[in-house]
Amino acid sequence: MSDGQEAILRHLTLSNKQLSILVESIRTITSKLHIDEVLHTIMRHALNVIPEADAGYLMLFDEQKQCLIPKTYIHFPPLIEQFQTKPNEAITGRVFATGIGEFFNSYEEIMAAMYHQNVSPRNLQTILKSAHVPQAALCVPITVDAKPIGIMILHQLQKKRDLTQEDLLFFQAFADQVGVAIQKAQYYEQMTEKVKEAHELSLALETKHTLLKQRYDVHATLNQLLLQNEPISVILNELKNLTQLPIGFYDAYDDVFFEDDQSIPPHTKAKIKKQLFLKMKPFEYRLKNDRSFIVYPLYNLDICLGSMIIEQKGIISYKDQQTLEQGANILTLQILRNKNVLEHHNKRMQETFQQIIDAPNQKTVASMAYQLDLDVQDYYRLCIFEFKQTADMLSVEQYLHQFISMLKEQFPGERKLLFYEKNKITLLIGVPSPAMLTTLNETLSRLQKKWQSQHKPLFRCAISKQYKTLQTVSSLYEEALQTLRFLHVRDEWTITSYDKIGLNQLILQVPPKDLANFIHDQIGELLTKANKSHLYETLLAYFRFNRSVQQTAQHLHIHTNTLYQRLSRIEQILNISFQIQEDALKMQLACYLKENYLTPVKKRE
């Protein structure tokens, strides 16, 4: 065999070996599915396809950054990741832009090409620090459907032989399959991501469905309790069973806490109530000893109805939060329903009371008494409580309801009729023995102190005398009204009974117009002229000190002779004599009426 034939045979043998390597490399890289694994496998097989190469890296084009970014590399340090070239920058950028592979067989050729393609100083420094001095290089584009997506470049660090056009074509054939493998892996990754998203969406929908079902079940359970008109305590117990949380409750109508064994300190209750009337959304209240409560206010428009109070001993789950929110709505509806029932009952009591007053005979009174569980033959007293208007978050009606609860607690065994109207409460109370109501004034006074110690609105109370039988209700009511009028004219916020107002019992029977006429007739001359006002003040002091000349003069800071002169002047103007008992009595009565029934009294604290 000649030398030429041997060369041809060696060439054919080498080509078959390279072809086998190429086929095996393509089979391997196209069998991979995960993009990172595909890229790394590509670079390992690239060195097999061109065995004379010692190192290399693969770059993909980033659409957002508009540059080629190294994705994987062999025999290069991590610093190579900072070598990011734009299209037409350096060898890599030019091959990407033109879509034509290139090879170089010397370091000088490589550097000349780099400089010729305007490589940036930063990229030049990066590649020089990242690579040994390459003796040859081979760079080809990676394309998918004729569109370039990146490049592969191989370096020959120690010269073994010159690279040829055949090497370029061979490497390009490998690179064409690389594009297919990358696209396949990207498709797989996208599909995997979509499957993952679909799975996560399915789980989320399943979770949401579960939560919605749980929420529906809770809503159905609580609604059933509402439809059955179960009391607040039953609804609270159901909420405790659903959440396994200790749930307390504050009833703003009765001003009562139901604590569920939470033992909330009294000062904490007061502070929670104060914040409750300022916040309409759930809030946390933390004690100094790290105890913490979550408060769910219950509101109807701007009126606070109460709240749920949960001691927080850990994180409250989303499910339990949803349950509590639904429970708050159900409790609000039930409280409003109870409120409507109470209003209806109050209206009926008010109408029944008026019917008893208007009853034509004893038989009718007895019939009404039986309906109200009252005894016709009991001893009765009637009280009217009037409350001062306030600008608090609580409505006047809620304060009245709270006070009614206190009255029921104070008089648990007595027969009674209770109702409210506007800012007044009427209490008719009956007992079998007259001695049982003798301390009513003192009892109500203690109740007033307790009420006002809680910084609640002032009230005054007018009490009738005590009478036997229910037929005397009209007299009881009239006496209480007269006593209330007495407190009004004196602007007093106290507790007074009809038998304590003395002479005013008679005066209150007289129409205000007649009282005004009497005052004008008796002392009008002293009131109509400004230069005589000192005479009226002298007259007042004279009667205030029981007609004592010495004490009156001392009070007015004048000499007794001056006082005698003034008294004489008054007698002349009014045509009276203080020596005549009837004249003196009329003057004293006119002054009393003027000060207590016509003159506006200064507001008392």
C-alpha positions in Angstrom: 0.0 0.0 0.0 1.4 3.4 -1.0 1.9 6.3 1.4 -1.1 8.2 -0.2 -3.4 5.3 0.3 -2.4 5.0 3.9 -3.1 8.7 4.5 -6.5 8.4 2.9 -7.3 5.3 5.1 -6.2 7.2 8.3 -8.3 10.1 7.3 -11.4 8.0 6.7 -10.8 6.2 10.0 -10.5 9.5 11.9 -13.6 10.8 10.2 -15.6 7.7 11.1 -14.4 8.1 14.7 -15.4 11.8 14.8 -18.7 11.0 13.3 -19.3 8.4 16.0 -18.4 10.9 18.7 -20.7 13.5 17.1 -23.6 11.1 16.8 -23.2 9.9 20.4 -22.8 13.5 21.7 -26.0 14.5 19.9 -27.9 11.5 21.3 -26.7 12.3 24.8 -27.5 16.0 24.8 -30.9 15.5 23.2 -31.8 12.9 25.9 -31.5 15.4 28.7 -34.5 17.5 29.7 -33.4 19.9 32.4 -31.8 23.0 30.9 -28.9 23.3 33.4 -28.0 19.7 32.9 -28.4 20.0 29.1 -26.0 23.0 28.9 -23.3 21.4 31.1 -23.5 18.2 29.1 -23.2 20.2 25.8 -19.9 21.7 26.9 -18.5 18.3 28.0 -19.3 16.8 24.7 -18.1 19.8 22.8 -14.6 19.0 24.0 -15.1 15.4 22.8 -16.2 16.6 19.3 -13.1 18.8 19.0 -10.6 16.8 21.1 -7.8 19.3 20.5 -9.7 21.9 22.6 -8.9 22.3 26.3 -11.6 24.7 27.5 -14.7 26.5 26.5 -17.9 28.2 27.4 -21.5 28.6 26.1 -23.3 31.9 26.0 -27.1 32.6 25.5 -28.6 35.9 24.4 -30.6 37.7 27.1 -33.5 39.6 25.5 -34.0 41.9 28.5 -30.3 42.8 28.9 -29.6 42.7 25.1 -26.3 40.9 25.5 -24.7 37.4 25.5 -24.3 35.9 29.0 -22.2 32.8 29.9 -24.4 30.0 31.0 -21.9 27.2 31.5 -18.2 26.7 31.1 -15.3 24.2 31.5 -11.8 25.0 32.7 -12.7 28.6 33.3 -13.0 30.3 36.7 -16.5 31.8 37.8 -15.1 35.2 36.8 -16.0 34.3 33.2 -19.7 34.9 34.2 -19.0 38.7 34.1 -17.9 38.5 30.4 -21.1 39.7 28.9 -20.9 41.0 25.3 -23.3 42.8 23.1 -23.9 41.8 19.5 -20.9 42.7 17.3 -18.7 43.1 20.4 -15.6 40.9 20.5 -15.4 37.5 18.7 -18.5 36.1 20.5 -20.7 39.2 19.6 -19.6 39.1 15.9 -20.3 35.4 15.5 -23.7 35.9 17.1 -24.6 38.9 14.9 -23.4 37.4 11.6 -24.4 33.8 12.3 -21.0 32.6 10.8 -18.5 30.6 12.7 -14.8 31.6 12.9 -11.6 29.9 13.9 -8.1 31.4 14.9 -4.8 29.6 15.1 -2.7 32.0 17.1 -3.0 34.3 20.2 -2.2 37.3 18.0 -5.1 36.5 15.6 -7.5 36.1 18.6 -6.5 39.4 20.2 -6.6 41.3 16.8 -10.1 40.1 16.3 -11.1 41.2 19.8 -9.7 44.7 19.3 -11.2 44.9 15.8 -14.6 44.2 17.3 -14.4 47.0 19.9 -14.4 44.9 23.0 -15.1 47.0 26.0 -12.3 47.5 28.5 -14.2 45.7 31.2 -14.9 42.7 29.1 -11.3 42.6 27.9 -10.0 42.6 31.5 -12.5 39.9 32.4 -11.5 37.5 29.6 -7.8 38.1 30.1 -8.1 37.3 33.9 -10.4 34.4 33.2 -8.4 32.5 30.5 -4.9 31.2 30.0 -3.2 32.5 26.9 -5.1 30.7 24.1 -3.2 29.4 21.1 -6.3 28.7 19.0 -10.0 29.3 19.2 -13.1 28.1 17.5 -16.5 29.9 17.8 -19.8 29.0 16.3 -23.4 30.3 16.5 -26.2 28.4 18.1 -29.5 28.8 16.2 -33.1 27.7 16.4 -35.2 28.0 13.3 -32.4 30.1 11.7 -32.6 32.6 14.6 -29.4 32.9 16.7 -29.9 32.3 20.4 -26.2 32.1 21.5 -22.7 30.9 20.8 -20.2 28.2 21.8 -16.5 28.9 21.9 -13.5 26.5 22.4 -10.0 27.4 23.4 -6.8 25.5 22.6 -4.4 26.3 25.4 -1.5 24.2 24.2 -1.0 24.1 20.4 -1.6 20.6 19.1 -2.5 21.3 15.5 -4.0 24.1 13.5 -7.8 24.2 13.4 -9.3 23.8 9.9 -12.4 24.6 8.0 -13.4 21.0 8.4 -13.2 21.4 12.2 -15.4 24.5 11.9 -18.0 22.6 9.8 -17.9 19.7 12.1 -18.3 21.8 15.2 -21.1 23.8 13.5 -23.0 20.6 12.8 -22.8 19.8 16.6 -23.9 23.4 17.4 -27.0 23.0 15.1 -28.1 20.0 17.3 -27.2 22.0 20.4 -29.9 24.5 19.5 -32.5 21.7 19.2 -31.5 20.3 22.6 -31.7 23.7 24.2 -35.1 24.4 22.7 -36.3 21.0 23.8 -35.1 21.6 27.3 -36.6 25.1 27.4 -39.9 23.7 26.2 -39.7 21.0 28.8 -38.9 23.5 31.5 -41.8 25.7 30.4 -44.1 22.8 30.4 -42.9 21.6 33.8 -43.4 25.2 35.1 -46.9 25.2 33.7 -47.7 21.8 35.2 -46.3 23.1 38.5 -48.4 26.2 38.3 -51.4 24.1 37.3 -50.8 21.9 40.3 -50.3 24.8 42.6 -53.4 26.4 41.2 -55.3 23.1 41.8 -54.0 22.9 45.4 -55.0 26.6 45.9 -58.4 26.0 44.5 -58.8 22.9 46.6 -57.7 24.9 49.7 -60.0 27.7 48.8 -62.9 25.3 48.2 -62.2 23.7 51.6 -62.1 27.1 53.3 -65.3 28.2 51.5 -67.0 24.9 52.5 -65.9 25.4 56.1 -67.0 29.0 56.0 -70.4 27.9 54.5 -70.8 25.3 57.2 -70.0 27.8 59.9 -72.4 30.3 58.3 -75.1 27.7 58.1 -74.6 26.6 61.7 -74.7 30.2 63.0 -77.6 31.2 60.8 -79.6 28.2 62.1 -79.0 29.5 65.7 -80.2 32.9 64.5 -83.3 31.4 62.9 -84.1 29.5 66.1 -83.7 32.7 68.0 -81.2 31.2 70.4 -79.9 33.4 73.2 -76.5 35.1 73.0 -75.0 32.5 75.4 -75.9 29.6 73.0 -74.3 31.4 70.1 -71.2 32.1 72.1 -70.9 28.4 73.1 -71.2 27.4 69.5 -68.4 29.8 68.6 -66.2 28.3 71.3 -66.9 24.8 70.0 -66.1 25.9 66.4 -62.8 27.7 67.3 -61.7 26.0 70.5 -60.9 29.6 71.8 -61.9 31.2 75.1 -64.4 33.8 74.1 -65.7 36.4 76.5 -68.5 38.9 75.7 -69.3 42.4 76.7 -73.0 43.5 76.6 -73.0 47.3 76.2 -76.8 47.4 76.8 -76.5 45.8 80.2 -72.9 46.9 80.8 -72.0 43.4 81.8 -68.9 41.2 81.0 -69.2 37.4 80.4 -65.6 36.4 80.7 -65.5 32.6 80.1 -63.1 32.2 83.1 -60.6 34.6 81.6 -60.5 36.7 84.8 -60.1 40.1 83.1 -58.9 42.6 85.7 -61.4 45.4 86.5 -59.1 48.2 85.3 -58.5 46.3 82.0 -62.3 46.0 81.5 -62.6 49.8 81.9 -59.8 50.4 79.4 -61.1 47.9 76.9 -64.6 49.6 77.1 -63.0 53.0 76.5 -61.1 51.9 73.4 -64.2 50.0 72.3 -66.1 53.2 71.9 -63.3 54.7 69.7 -62.5 51.7 67.4 -65.0 50.0 65.2 -62.6 47.3 63.9 -60.9 44.4 65.8 -58.0 45.5 67.9 -55.4 44.0 70.3 -55.2 45.0 74.0 -52.0 43.9 75.7 -51.4 43.8 79.5 -48.1 44.4 81.2 -47.8 40.8 82.2 -47.9 39.8 78.4 -51.5 38.7 78.5 -53.1 39.8 75.3 -56.7 40.1 74.2 -58.2 40.4 70.7 -61.4 42.6 70.9 -64.1 42.3 68.1 -66.4 45.4 68.5 -70.1 44.9 67.6 -71.6 48.0 66.0 -74.8 49.0 64.5 -74.1 52.2 62.4 -72.2 54.3 65.0 -73.8 52.7 68.1 -71.7 50.2 70.0 -73.6 47.1 71.0 -70.8 45.3 72.7 -67.8 43.1 71.8 -66.3 39.6 71.8 -63.1 39.3 73.8 -60.6 36.5 73.0 -57.5 35.9 75.1 -54.7 35.4 72.6 -52.6 32.4 73.6 -51.1 31.8 70.2 -51.7 32.7 66.5 -55.4 32.7 65.6 -55.7 30.7 62.4 -57.3 32.2 59.3 -60.2 29.8 59.6 -60.9 30.9 63.2 -60.6 34.5 62.2 -63.3 34.0 59.5 -65.4 32.1 62.0 -65.1 35.0 64.6 -66.0 37.6 61.9 -69.1 35.6 61.0 -69.9 35.2 64.6 -69.6 38.9 65.2 -72.2 39.5 62.4 -74.6 36.9 63.8 -74.2 38.3 67.4 -74.9 41.8 66.1 -78.1 40.6 64.4 -79.2 38.7 67.5 -78.5 41.8 69.8 -80.6 44.0 67.4 -83.4 41.4 67.5 -83.3 41.3 71.3 -83.3 45.1 71.2 -86.4 45.1 69.1 -88.1 42.7 71.5 -87.2 44.9 74.4 -88.5 48.0 72.6 -91.8 46.2 71.9 -92.0 45.1 75.6 -91.2 48.6 76.7 -93.9 50.1 74.5 -96.5 47.6 75.8 -95.5 48.4 79.5 -95.9 52.1 78.7 -99.3 51.6 77.1 -100.5 49.3 80.0 -99.4 51.9 82.6 -101.5 54.6 80.9 -104.4 52.2 80.7 -104.2 51.6 84.5 -104.2 55.4 85.0 -107.3 55.7 82.7 -109.0 52.6 84.1 -112.7 53.3 84.8 -113.1 50.9 87.7 -111.4 48.5 90.1 -112.3 45.5 88.0 -110.3 46.8 85.0 -107.3 47.6 87.2 -107.4 44.1 88.7 -107.4 42.6 85.2 -104.4 44.6 84.1 -102.6 43.8 87.4 -103.1 40.1 86.8 -101.5 40.4 83.4 -98.5 42.2 84.8 -98.1 40.0 87.9 -99.0 42.9 90.2 -101.0 42.7 93.4 -103.8 45.2 93.5 -103.7 45.3 97.3 -99.9 46.0 97.6 -98.4 49.3 98.9 -97.0 51.3 95.9 -94.5 54.1 95.3 -93.7 55.5 91.9 -90.3 56.9 90.8 -89.4 58.9 87.7 -85.7 59.0 86.7 -84.6 61.7 84.3 -81.1 61.4 82.7 -78.9 64.2 81.4 -78.2 64.2 77.7 -74.5 63.4 76.8 -72.3 63.2 73.7 -71.0 59.7 74.5 -70.7 56.9 71.9 -73.5 55.1 73.8 -77.0 56.2 73.0 -79.3 57.5 75.8 -81.4 54.4 75.2 -78.4 52.2 76.1 -77.7 54.1 79.3 -81.4 53.7 80.2 -81.2 50.0 79.5 -78.1 49.7 81.7 -79.9 51.5 84.6 -83.0 49.3 84.2 -80.7 46.3 84.6 -79.3 47.8 87.8 -82.9 48.5 89.1 -83.9 44.9 88.4 -80.8 43.7 90.3 -81.5 46.1 93.2 -85.2 45.1 93.5 -85.2 41.4 92.5 -88.2 40.2 94.6 -90.5 43.3 94.5 -93.4 43.5 92.1 -92.7 46.2 89.6 -93.6 47.9 86.3 -90.7 49.4 84.4 -90.6 51.4 81.1 -88.6 54.2 79.5 -89.4 57.1 77.2 -86.9 59.5 75.7 -84.5 60.2 78.6 -86.8 59.1 81.4 -87.5 55.8 83.3 -90.7 55.2 85.2 -90.6 52.6 88.0 -93.8 51.5 89.8 -92.9 49.3 92.7 -95.2 47.4 95.0 -94.7 45.5 98.3 -97.0 43.7 100.7 -95.9 45.7 103.8 -95.6 49.5 104.0 -92.3 49.2 106.0 -90.5 47.7 103.1 -90.4 51.0 101.1 -89.4 53.4 103.9 -85.8 53.3 102.9 -86.4 53.7 99.2 -84.7 57.1 99.1 -81.5 55.8 100.7 -81.4 52.8 98.5 -81.7 54.9 95.3 -79.1 57.3 96.7 -76.6 54.5 97.0 -77.5 53.4 93.5 -76.9 56.9 92.2 -73.4 57.0 93.7 -72.5 53.7 92.2 -73.8 54.8 88.8 -72.0 58.2 88.8 -68.8 56.6 90.1 -68.7 54.8 86.7 -68.7 58.3 85.0 -72.2 57.8 83.5 -74.7 60.5 82.9 -76.2 62.5 85.8 -79.8 61.7 86.7 -82.4 63.0 89.1 -85.2 61.0 90.6 -88.6 62.2 91.8 -90.5 59.8 94.1 -94.1 59.8 95.1 -95.5 59.2 98.5 -96.6 55.7 99.4 -100.3 54.5 98.9 -102.2 51.3 99.2 -103.8 49.6 96.2 -103.0 49.9 92.6 -106.0 52.2 92.0 -103.9 55.1 93.4 -101.5 55.0 90.4 -102.8 58.3 89.0 -102.1 60.0 92.3 -98.6 58.4 92.5 -97.8 59.6 89.0 -99.0 63.1 89.5 -96.9 63.4 92.7 -93.8 62.1 91.0 -94.4 64.6 88.1 -94.8 67.5 90.5 -91.6 66.5 92.4 -89.7 66.3 89.1 -90.9 69.8 88.2 -89.6 71.0 91.6 -86.2 69.5 90.7 -86.4 71.1 87.3 -87.0 74.6 88.6 -84.2 74.3 91.0 -81.9 72.6 88.4 -81.0 69.9 91.0 -79.7 66.4 90.0 -80.7 64.7 93.2 -83.2 62.2 94.6 -86.2 63.8 96.2 -89.6 62.5 97.3 -92.9 64.3 97.3 -93.2 64.4 101.0 -89.8 66.1 101.3 -90.7 69.2 99.3 -93.0 70.7 101.9 -94.6 74.0 101.0 -93.8 73.3 97.3 -96.5 70.7 97.3 -99.0 73.6 97.3 -97.0 75.9 95.1 -96.6 73.3 92.4 -100.4 73.1 92.1 -100.6 76.7 91.0 -100.1 77.5 87.3 -96.8 79.3 86.6 -98.7 82.3 85.1 -100.6 82.8 88.4 -97.3 82.6 90.3 -95.8 85.2 88.1 -98.8 87.5 88.6 -98.6 87.1 92.4 -94.9 88.0 92.4 -95.5 91.1 90.3 -98.4 92.2 92.5 -96.4 91.9 95.7 -92.8 93.1 94.8 -93.1 94.2 91.2 -92.2 97.8 92.1 -88.8 96.6 93.4 -88.1 94.6 90.2 -89.1 97.0 87.4 -86.8 99.9 88.3 -83.0 99.4 88.2 -82.3 102.0 90.9 -84.3 100.0 93.3 -82.5 96.6 92.8 -80.5 97.2 96.0 -83.8 97.3 97.8 -84.8 93.9 96.5 -81.4 92.4 97.5 -81.9 94.0 101.0 -85.4 92.4 101.2 -83.9 89.0 100.2 -81.2 89.2 102.9 -83.7 90.3 105.5 -85.8 87.2 105.1 -82.8 84.9 104.6 -81.5 85.9 108.1 -85.0 85.4 109.6 -85.5 89.2 109.9 -82.5 89.7 112.1 -81.3 93.3 111.7 -77.9 92.7 113.1 -77.1 89.6 110.8 -78.7 91.3 107.7 -76.6 94.5 108.1 -73.5 92.5 108.7 -74.1 90.4 105.5 -74.8 93.6 103.4 -71.8 95.4 105.0 -74.0 98.4 106.0 -74.8 100.1 109.3 -78.0 99.0 111.1 -79.3 102.6 110.7 -78.9 102.3 106.9 -80.7 99.0 107.0 -83.6 100.5 108.9 -83.8 103.3 106.3 -83.9 100.8 103.5 -86.6 98.7 105.1 -88.7 101.9 105.7 -88.2 102.8 102.0 -89.4 99.3 101.0 -92.5 99.7 103.2 -93.3 103.1 101.5 -92.8 101.8 98.0 -94.9 98.6 98.5 -97.4 100.2 100.9 -96.9 97.5 103.5 -95.7 97.1 107.1 -93.3 94.5 108.3 -95.1 94.7 111.6 -98.2 93.2 110.0 -97.7 89.5 109.9 -99.8 89.0 106.7 -97.7 91.6 104.9 -94.4 90.1 106.0 -95.6 86.6 105.0 -96.6 87.8 101.5 -93.3 89.5 101.0 -91.4 86.5 102.1 -93.4 84.2 99.9 -93.0 86.5 96.9 -89.2 86.5 97.3 -89.1 82.7 97.7 -91.2 82.2 94.5 -89.1 84.7 92.6 -85.8 83.0 93.4 -87.0 79.4 93.0 -89.6 79.5 90.3 -88.9 82.5 88.0 -85.1 83.1 88.3 -82.9 80.7 86.3 -80.9 78.7 88.7 -77.1 78.4 88.1 -76.2 74.9 86.8 -75.0 72.7 89.6 -72.1 70.4 89.1 
